C-alpha cells in the first residue's frame, strides 16, 4: 500500500501563486508515477499534471501548461505542484495520485491506483 498526503491548499486571491505538496509513504517504488487531479463542485475529477519518477517526463493538461509545474524529489518521495497566476476557475479540491507507471490514458482517474484525501484550493476574485 502507498499512502499519499497532500498539503498546501489555501484560500488565495486571483493572480497569487501556491505550491501543493504530496508526500508518499508506505510501499513506495522509485520508478512509479505521481500526478495531480482536481475536482470542482459539481464537476468530474480532471487531470492536471503527472510526472514519471523513472524518466522525469512530465505531462500536463493543455490549458494549464505554462501556469502549473509539477516536480518531484525521488529521495523524499514527494511531488509538488507549483501553481502561478491563479484564477477563480482553479478553485477545486486537488488530489494527489500514484501509480506504478504512466499509462497511455494517464489523464483518466481510473488509471491511477492510489489517491490522497485532497486539499482545498480556493481562489477569490
VMD Tcl script that builds the backbone (N, CA, C; Angstrom):
set m [mol new atoms 375]
animate dup $m
set s [atomselect $m all]
$s set {name element resname resid chain x y z} {
  {N N UNK 1 A 0.830 -1.200 0.000}
  {CA C UNK 1 A 0.000 0.000 0.000}
  {C C UNK 1 A 0.866 1.253 0.000}
  {N N UNK 2 A 0.350 2.265 -0.629}
  {CA C UNK 2 A 1.006 3.564 -0.676}
  {C C UNK 2 A 0.051 4.592 -0.077}
  {N N UNK 3 A 0.551 5.377 0.835}
  {CA C UNK 3 A -0.252 6.444 1.419}
  {C C UNK 3 A 0.233 7.782 0.860}
  {N N UNK 4 A -0.722 8.613 0.497}
  {CA C UNK 4 A -0.419 9.922 -0.069}
  {C C UNK 4 A -1.086 10.995 0.783}
  {N N UNK 5 A -0.313 12.002 1.146}
  {CA C UNK 5 A -0.843 13.095 1.949}
  {C C UNK 5 A -0.526 14.416 1.258}
  {N N UNK 6 A -1.583 15.134 0.902}
  {CA C UNK 6 A -1.416 16.442 0.267}
  {C C UNK 6 A -1.443 17.545 1.318}
  {N N UNK 7 A -0.661 18.554 1.104}
  {CA C UNK 7 A -0.680 19.750 1.939}
  {C C UNK 7 A -0.496 20.963 1.048}
  {N N UNK 8 A -0.819 22.119 1.605}
  {CA C UNK 8 A -0.562 23.362 0.894}
  {C C UNK 8 A -1.784 24.071 0.377}
  {N N UNK 9 A -2.944 23.442 0.446}
  {CA C UNK 9 A -4.144 24.115 -0.002}
  {C C UNK 9 A -4.454 25.334 0.847}
  {N N UNK 10 A -5.048 26.339 0.222}
  {CA C UNK 10 A -5.348 27.577 0.934}
  {C C UNK 10 A -6.338 28.396 0.138}
  {N N UNK 11 A -6.789 29.481 0.745}
  {CA C UNK 11 A -7.602 30.477 0.054}
  {C C UNK 11 A -6.683 31.632 -0.331}
  {N N UNK 12 A -6.640 31.924 -1.615}
  {CA C UNK 12 A -5.756 32.971 -2.128}
  {C C UNK 12 A -6.547 33.888 -3.051}
  {N N UNK 13 A -5.906 34.951 -3.455}
  {CA C UNK 13 A -6.532 35.897 -4.378}
  {C C UNK 13 A -6.109 35.569 -5.811}
  {N N UNK 14 A -6.926 35.986 -6.744}
  {CA C UNK 14 A -6.596 35.797 -8.154}
  {C C UNK 14 A -5.245 36.455 -8.447}
  {N N UNK 15 A -4.409 35.730 -9.198}
  {CA C UNK 15 A -3.083 36.228 -9.517}
  {C C UNK 15 A -1.990 35.719 -8.592}
  {N N UNK 16 A -2.386 35.173 -7.453}
  {CA C UNK 16 A -1.414 34.644 -6.496}
  {C C UNK 16 A -0.851 33.308 -6.967}
  {N N UNK 17 A 0.179 32.882 -6.267}
  {CA C UNK 17 A 0.788 31.580 -6.516}
  {C C UNK 17 A 0.614 30.702 -5.287}
  {N N UNK 18 A 0.673 29.409 -5.516}
  {CA C UNK 18 A 0.516 28.444 -4.427}
  {C C UNK 18 A 1.273 27.186 -4.818}
  {N N UNK 19 A 1.868 26.531 -3.835}
  {CA C UNK 19 A 2.547 25.275 -4.101}
  {C C UNK 19 A 1.953 24.181 -3.236}
  {N N UNK 20 A 1.486 23.151 -3.888}
  {CA C UNK 20 A 0.952 21.985 -3.198}
  {C C UNK 20 A 2.037 20.919 -3.091}
  {N N UNK 21 A 2.002 20.184 -1.989}
  {CA C UNK 21 A 2.946 19.089 -1.785}
  {C C UNK 21 A 2.189 17.786 -1.592}
  {N N UNK 22 A 2.811 16.708 -2.008}
  {CA C UNK 22 A 2.237 15.383 -1.800}
  {C C UNK 22 A 3.367 14.475 -1.343}
  {N N UNK 23 A 3.235 13.969 -0.139}
  {CA C UNK 23 A 4.242 13.066 0.413}
  {C C UNK 23 A 3.730 11.635 0.340}
  {N N UNK 24 A 4.541 10.758 -0.205}
  {CA C UNK 24 A 4.184 9.347 -0.323}
  {C C UNK 24 A 4.911 8.547 0.745}
  {N N UNK 25 A 4.233 7.597 1.307}
  {CA C UNK 25 A 4.841 6.711 2.297}
  {C C UNK 25 A 4.261 5.321 2.120}
  {N N UNK 26 A 4.853 4.384 2.828}
  {CA C UNK 26 A 4.416 3.011 2.699}
  {C C UNK 26 A 5.272 2.285 1.683}
  {N N UNK 27 A 4.650 1.463 0.897}
  {CA C UNK 27 A 5.373 0.675 -0.085}
  {C C UNK 27 A 5.613 1.529 -1.323}
  {N N UNK 28 A 6.708 2.264 -1.330}
  {CA C UNK 28 A 6.989 3.158 -2.444}
  {C C UNK 28 A 8.037 2.553 -3.367}
  {N N UNK 29 A 7.960 2.901 -4.616}
  {CA C UNK 29 A 8.887 2.433 -5.622}
  {C C UNK 29 A 9.521 3.638 -6.287}
  {N N UNK 30 A 10.771 3.540 -6.561}
  {CA C UNK 30 A 11.480 4.692 -7.104}
  {C C UNK 30 A 11.015 5.059 -8.500}
  {N N UNK 31 A 10.385 4.136 -9.216}
  {CA C UNK 31 A 10.048 4.427 -10.606}
  {C C UNK 31 A 8.553 4.547 -10.852}
  {N N UNK 32 A 7.768 4.766 -9.801}
  {CA C UNK 32 A 6.346 4.887 -10.086}
  {C C UNK 32 A 5.986 6.320 -10.449}
  {N N UNK 33 A 4.821 6.477 -10.960}
  {CA C UNK 33 A 4.361 7.771 -11.443}
  {C C UNK 33 A 3.501 8.461 -10.395}
  {N N UNK 34 A 3.544 9.768 -10.393}
  {CA C UNK 34 A 2.689 10.541 -9.498}
  {C C UNK 34 A 2.011 11.650 -10.291}
  {N N UNK 35 A 0.839 11.997 -9.861}
  {CA C UNK 35 A 0.099 13.004 -10.602}
  {C C UNK 35 A -0.816 13.821 -9.723}
  {N N UNK 36 A -1.388 14.840 -10.334}
  {CA C UNK 36 A -2.357 15.708 -9.669}
  {C C UNK 36 A -3.634 15.764 -10.494}
  {N N UNK 37 A -4.731 15.674 -9.807}
  {CA C UNK 37 A -6.048 15.879 -10.387}
  {C C UNK 37 A -6.758 16.927 -9.547}
  {N N UNK 38 A -7.830 17.457 -10.082}
  {CA C UNK 38 A -8.642 18.389 -9.304}
  {C C UNK 38 A -10.114 18.152 -9.593}
  {N N UNK 39 A -10.916 18.535 -8.619}
  {CA C UNK 39 A -12.357 18.365 -8.764}
  {C C UNK 39 A -13.069 19.564 -8.168}
  {N N UNK 40 A -13.765 20.270 -9.018}
  {CA C UNK 40 A -14.564 21.413 -8.581}
  {C C UNK 40 A -15.964 20.931 -8.220}
  {N N UNK 41 A -16.703 21.684 -7.405}
  {CA C UNK 41 A -18.055 21.268 -7.015}
  {C C UNK 41 A -18.939 21.017 -8.224}
  {N N UNK 42 A -19.576 19.872 -8.242}
  {CA C UNK 42 A -20.496 19.544 -9.316}
  {C C UNK 42 A -19.836 19.115 -10.609}
  {N N UNK 43 A -18.508 19.001 -10.595}
  {CA C UNK 43 A -17.802 18.615 -11.815}
  {C C UNK 43 A -17.041 17.308 -11.618}
  {N N UNK 44 A -16.655 16.711 -12.719}
  {CA C UNK 44 A -15.882 15.478 -12.648}
  {C C UNK 44 A -14.422 15.794 -12.294}
  {N N UNK 45 A -13.763 14.782 -11.765}
  {CA C UNK 45 A -12.352 14.924 -11.456}
  {C C UNK 45 A -11.569 15.032 -12.776}
  {N N UNK 46 A -10.697 16.028 -12.843}
  {CA C UNK 46 A -9.966 16.243 -14.084}
  {C C UNK 46 A -8.462 16.198 -13.858}
  {N N UNK 47 A -7.781 15.757 -14.881}
  {CA C UNK 47 A -6.326 15.641 -14.838}
  {C C UNK 47 A -5.684 17.018 -14.859}
  {N N UNK 48 A -4.622 17.170 -14.057}
  {CA C UNK 48 A -3.871 18.421 -14.035}
  {C C UNK 48 A -2.464 18.200 -14.576}
  {N N UNK 49 A -1.719 17.303 -13.936}
  {CA C UNK 49 A -0.333 17.076 -14.329}
  {C C UNK 49 A 0.139 15.748 -13.772}
  {N N UNK 50 A 1.197 15.219 -14.381}
  {CA C UNK 50 A 1.782 13.970 -13.903}
  {C C UNK 50 A 3.270 13.958 -14.205}
  {N N UNK 51 A 3.981 13.138 -13.460}
  {CA C UNK 51 A 5.411 13.015 -13.675}
  {C C UNK 51 A 5.816 11.559 -13.523}
  {N N UNK 52 A 6.660 11.127 -14.425}
  {CA C UNK 52 A 7.241 9.796 -14.315}
  {C C UNK 52 A 8.526 9.935 -13.510}
  {N N UNK 53 A 8.546 9.333 -12.338}
  {CA C UNK 53 A 9.722 9.461 -11.487}
  {C C UNK 53 A 10.886 8.645 -12.033}
  {N N UNK 54 A 10.606 7.782 -12.960}
  {CA C UNK 54 A 11.653 6.976 -13.587}
  {C C UNK 54 A 12.362 7.766 -14.674}
  {N N UNK 55 A 11.621 8.430 -15.526}
  {CA C UNK 55 A 12.215 9.138 -16.656}
  {C C UNK 55 A 12.296 10.646 -16.444}
  {N N UNK 56 A 11.474 11.145 -15.504}
  {CA C UNK 56 A 11.406 12.589 -15.316}
  {C C UNK 56 A 10.480 13.271 -16.291}
  {N N UNK 57 A 9.861 12.515 -17.186}
  {CA C UNK 57 A 8.935 13.113 -18.147}
  {C C UNK 57 A 7.721 13.674 -17.418}
  {N N UNK 58 A 7.250 14.806 -17.890}
  {CA C UNK 58 A 6.079 15.444 -17.305}
  {C C UNK 58 A 4.956 15.538 -18.323}
  {N N UNK 59 A 3.745 15.588 -17.798}
  {CA C UNK 59 A 2.546 15.616 -18.623}
  {C C UNK 59 A 1.599 16.647 -18.016}
  {N N UNK 60 A 0.971 17.426 -18.873}
  {CA C UNK 60 A 0.063 18.462 -18.401}
  {C C UNK 60 A -1.202 18.472 -19.232}
  {N N UNK 61 A -2.274 18.900 -18.600}
  {CA C UNK 61 A -3.442 19.212 -19.394}
  {C C UNK 61 A -3.128 20.519 -20.110}
  {N N UNK 62 A -3.489 20.582 -21.361}
  {CA C UNK 62 A -3.032 21.664 -22.229}
  {C C UNK 62 A -3.352 23.046 -21.679}
  {N N UNK 63 A -4.532 23.199 -21.131}
  {CA C UNK 63 A -4.977 24.520 -20.695}
  {C C UNK 63 A -4.202 25.053 -19.495}
  {N N UNK 64 A -3.516 24.177 -18.774}
  {CA C UNK 64 A -2.812 24.607 -17.571}
  {C C UNK 64 A -1.294 24.685 -17.762}
  {N N UNK 65 A -0.821 24.120 -18.844}
  {CA C UNK 65 A 0.616 24.138 -19.081}
  {C C UNK 65 A 1.086 25.582 -19.222}
  {N N UNK 66 A 2.160 25.902 -18.506}
  {CA C UNK 66 A 2.649 27.271 -18.514}
  {C C UNK 66 A 2.345 27.988 -17.216}
  {N N UNK 67 A 1.233 27.631 -16.586}
  {CA C UNK 67 A 0.903 28.203 -15.272}
  {C C UNK 67 A 1.209 27.233 -14.140}
  {N N UNK 68 A 1.040 25.946 -14.408}
  {CA C UNK 68 A 1.264 24.925 -13.398}
  {C C UNK 68 A 2.526 24.125 -13.745}
  {N N UNK 69 A 3.296 23.767 -12.723}
  {CA C UNK 69 A 4.501 22.981 -12.924}
  {C C UNK 69 A 4.558 21.862 -11.891}
  {N N UNK 70 A 4.770 20.657 -12.364}
  {CA C UNK 70 A 4.913 19.513 -11.472}
  {C C UNK 70 A 6.396 19.165 -11.354}
  {N N UNK 71 A 6.802 18.808 -10.156}
  {CA C UNK 71 A 8.184 18.402 -9.929}
  {C C UNK 71 A 8.212 17.373 -8.807}
  {N N UNK 72 A 9.337 16.692 -8.671}
  {CA C UNK 72 A 9.410 15.660 -7.640}
  {C C UNK 72 A 10.819 15.532 -7.091}
  {N N UNK 73 A 10.893 15.017 -5.895}
  {CA C UNK 73 A 12.157 14.687 -5.261}
  {C C UNK 73 A 12.080 13.204 -4.915}
  {N N UNK 74 A 12.763 12.397 -5.686}
  {CA C UNK 74 A 12.647 10.955 -5.504}
  {C C UNK 74 A 13.146 10.507 -4.137}
  {N N UNK 75 A 14.189 11.159 -3.661}
  {CA C UNK 75 A 14.745 10.771 -2.368}
  {C C UNK 75 A 13.757 11.022 -1.239}
  {N N UNK 76 A 12.922 12.023 -1.403}
  {CA C UNK 76 A 11.948 12.374 -0.367}
  {C C UNK 76 A 10.573 11.811 -0.651}
  {N N UNK 77 A 10.419 11.095 -1.767}
  {CA C UNK 77 A 9.099 10.575 -2.146}
  {C C UNK 77 A 8.046 11.675 -2.089}
  {N N UNK 78 A 8.376 12.795 -2.632}
  {CA C UNK 78 A 7.485 13.953 -2.604}
  {C C UNK 78 A 7.332 14.517 -4.002}
  {N N UNK 79 A 6.125 14.951 -4.302}
  {CA C UNK 79 A 5.861 15.635 -5.558}
  {C C UNK 79 A 5.182 16.962 -5.236}
  {N N UNK 80 A 5.487 17.967 -6.022}
  {CA C UNK 80 A 4.910 19.295 -5.818}
  {C C UNK 80 A 4.137 19.739 -7.060}
  {N N UNK 81 A 3.205 20.617 -6.827}
  {CA C UNK 81 A 2.508 21.275 -7.920}
  {C C UNK 81 A 2.591 22.770 -7.669}
  {N N UNK 82 A 3.392 23.444 -8.462}
  {CA C UNK 82 A 3.518 24.896 -8.375}
  {C C UNK 82 A 2.451 25.512 -9.268}
  {N N UNK 83 A 1.617 26.350 -8.680}
  {CA C UNK 83 A 0.521 26.964 -9.418}
  {C C UNK 83 A 0.699 28.473 -9.392}
  {N N UNK 84 A 0.821 29.063 -10.564}
  {CA C UNK 84 A 1.021 30.504 -10.684}
  {C C UNK 84 A -0.162 31.169 -11.367}
  {N N UNK 85 A -0.267 32.465 -11.169}
  {CA C UNK 85 A -1.335 33.254 -11.802}
  {C C UNK 85 A -2.689 32.577 -11.621}
  {N N UNK 86 A -2.994 32.250 -10.403}
  {CA C UNK 86 A -4.221 31.504 -10.127}
  {C C UNK 86 A -5.461 32.302 -10.494}
  {N N UNK 87 A -6.466 31.578 -10.943}
  {CA C UNK 87 A -7.732 32.167 -11.367}
  {C C UNK 87 A -8.863 31.565 -10.533}
  {N N UNK 88 A -9.979 32.270 -10.427}
  {CA C UNK 88 A -11.105 31.707 -9.674}
  {C C UNK 88 A -11.527 30.330 -10.183}
  {N N UNK 89 A -11.390 30.083 -11.480}
  {CA C UNK 89 A -11.774 28.782 -12.035}
  {C C UNK 89 A -10.808 27.665 -11.649}
  {N N UNK 90 A -9.708 27.998 -10.986}
  {CA C UNK 90 A -8.819 26.970 -10.457}
  {C C UNK 90 A -9.298 26.447 -9.101}
  {N N UNK 91 A -10.342 27.056 -8.579}
  {CA C UNK 91 A -10.890 26.615 -7.299}
  {C C UNK 91 A -11.376 25.172 -7.401}
  {N N UNK 92 A -10.860 24.325 -6.528}
  {CA C UNK 92 A -11.200 22.900 -6.557}
  {C C UNK 92 A -10.497 22.203 -5.390}
  {N N UNK 93 A -10.872 20.963 -5.193}
  {CA C UNK 93 A -10.084 20.092 -4.325}
  {C C UNK 93 A -9.036 19.427 -5.206}
  {N N UNK 94 A -7.789 19.529 -4.782}
  {CA C UNK 94 A -6.692 18.965 -5.560}
  {C C UNK 94 A -6.256 17.651 -4.923}
  {N N UNK 95 A -6.185 16.627 -5.759}
  {CA C UNK 95 A -5.840 15.284 -5.300}
  {C C UNK 95 A -4.504 14.839 -5.880}
  {N N UNK 96 A -3.726 14.207 -5.050}
  {CA C UNK 96 A -2.503 13.563 -5.485}
  {C C UNK 96 A -2.817 12.104 -5.803}
  {N N UNK 97 A -2.161 11.587 -6.823}
  {CA C UNK 97 A -2.378 10.203 -7.218}
  {C C UNK 97 A -1.049 9.545 -7.539}
  {N N UNK 98 A -1.015 8.220 -7.400}
  {CA C UNK 98 A 0.200 7.466 -7.714}
  {C C UNK 98 A -0.168 6.178 -8.422}
  {N N UNK 99 A 0.722 5.757 -9.276}
  {CA C UNK 99 A 0.523 4.504 -9.973}
  {C C UNK 99 A 1.880 3.923 -10.309}
  {N N UNK 100 A 1.896 2.690 -10.748}
  {CA C UNK 100 A 3.162 2.016 -10.973}
  {C C UNK 100 A 3.884 2.508 -12.219}
  {N N UNK 101 A 3.151 3.107 -13.124}
  {CA C UNK 101 A 3.773 3.645 -14.328}
  {C C UNK 101 A 2.804 4.630 -14.968}
  {N N UNK 102 A 3.314 5.421 -15.888}
  {CA C UNK 102 A 2.466 6.328 -16.667}
  {C C UNK 102 A 1.819 5.521 -17.782}
  {N N UNK 103 A 0.519 5.343 -17.687}
  {CA C UNK 103 A -0.196 4.602 -18.716}
  {C C UNK 103 A -0.571 5.493 -19.891}
  {N N UNK 104 A -1.026 4.870 -20.934}
  {CA C UNK 104 A -1.429 5.608 -22.135}
  {C C UNK 104 A -2.543 6.604 -21.827}
  {N N UNK 105 A -3.443 6.184 -20.960}
  {CA C UNK 105 A -4.571 7.023 -20.612}
  {C C UNK 105 A -4.369 7.645 -19.226}
  {N N UNK 106 A -3.236 8.256 -19.038}
  {CA C UNK 106 A -2.845 8.810 -17.738}
  {C C UNK 106 A -3.794 9.908 -17.275}
  {N N UNK 107 A -4.532 10.484 -18.201}
  {CA C UNK 107 A -5.428 11.592 -17.877}
  {C C UNK 107 A -6.760 11.113 -17.319}
  {N N UNK 108 A -6.951 9.817 -17.278}
  {CA C UNK 108 A -8.172 9.259 -16.732}
  {C C UNK 108 A -7.964 8.882 -15.269}
  {N N UNK 109 A -8.845 9.316 -14.382}
  {CA C UNK 109 A -8.670 8.994 -12.957}
  {C C UNK 109 A -8.572 7.502 -12.677}
  {N N UNK 110 A -9.321 6.694 -13.420}
  {CA C UNK 110 A -9.320 5.256 -13.121}
  {C C UNK 110 A -8.032 4.559 -13.538}
  {N N UNK 111 A -7.106 5.291 -14.148}
  {CA C UNK 111 A -5.810 4.720 -14.484}
  {C C UNK 111 A -4.826 4.757 -13.309}
  {N N UNK 112 A -5.228 5.472 -12.248}
  {CA C UNK 112 A -4.346 5.671 -11.107}
  {C C UNK 112 A -4.775 4.791 -9.942}
  {N N UNK 113 A -3.791 4.253 -9.241}
  {CA C UNK 113 A -4.052 3.240 -8.226}
  {C C UNK 113 A -4.283 3.815 -6.833}
  {N N UNK 114 A -3.479 4.784 -6.459}
  {CA C UNK 114 A -3.530 5.313 -5.096}
  {C C UNK 114 A -3.901 6.794 -5.132}
  {N N UNK 115 A -4.642 7.204 -4.104}
  {CA C UNK 115 A -5.119 8.591 -4.029}
  {C C UNK 115 A -4.933 9.152 -2.628}
  {N N UNK 116 A -4.671 10.447 -2.583}
  {CA C UNK 116 A -4.677 11.150 -1.315}
  {C C UNK 116 A -6.078 11.618 -0.981}
  {N N UNK 117 A -6.197 12.284 0.143}
  {CA C UNK 117 A -7.516 12.712 0.607}
  {C C UNK 117 A -7.936 14.053 0.003}
  {N N UNK 118 A -7.017 14.753 -0.609}
  {CA C UNK 118 A -7.327 16.017 -1.254}
  {C C UNK 118 A -7.034 17.218 -0.379}
  {N N UNK 119 A -6.761 18.336 -1.018}
  {CA C UNK 119 A -6.539 19.591 -0.319}
  {C C UNK 119 A -7.277 20.697 -1.083}
  {N N UNK 120 A -7.965 21.549 -0.334}
  {CA C UNK 120 A -8.813 22.566 -0.953}
  {C C UNK 120 A -8.011 23.786 -1.371}
  {N N UNK 121 A -8.219 24.196 -2.601}
  {CA C UNK 121 A -7.665 25.448 -3.109}
  {C C UNK 121 A -8.834 26.329 -3.518}
  {N N UNK 122 A -8.895 27.503 -2.934}
  {CA C UNK 122 A -9.945 28.459 -3.261}
  {C C UNK 122 A -9.297 29.749 -3.735}
  {N N UNK 123 A -9.697 30.203 -4.908}
  {CA C UNK 123 A -9.146 31.423 -5.476}
  {C C UNK 123 A -10.270 32.447 -5.567}
  {N N UNK 124 A -10.110 33.538 -4.847}
  {CA C UNK 124 A -11.142 34.575 -4.845}
  {C C UNK 124 A -10.779 35.655 -5.857}
  {N N UNK 125 A -11.814 36.267 -6.409}
  {CA C UNK 125 A -11.584 37.295 -7.441}
  {C C UNK 125 A -11.425 38.673 -6.829}
}
mol reanalyze $m
mol bondsrecalc $m
mol representation Tube
mol addrep $m
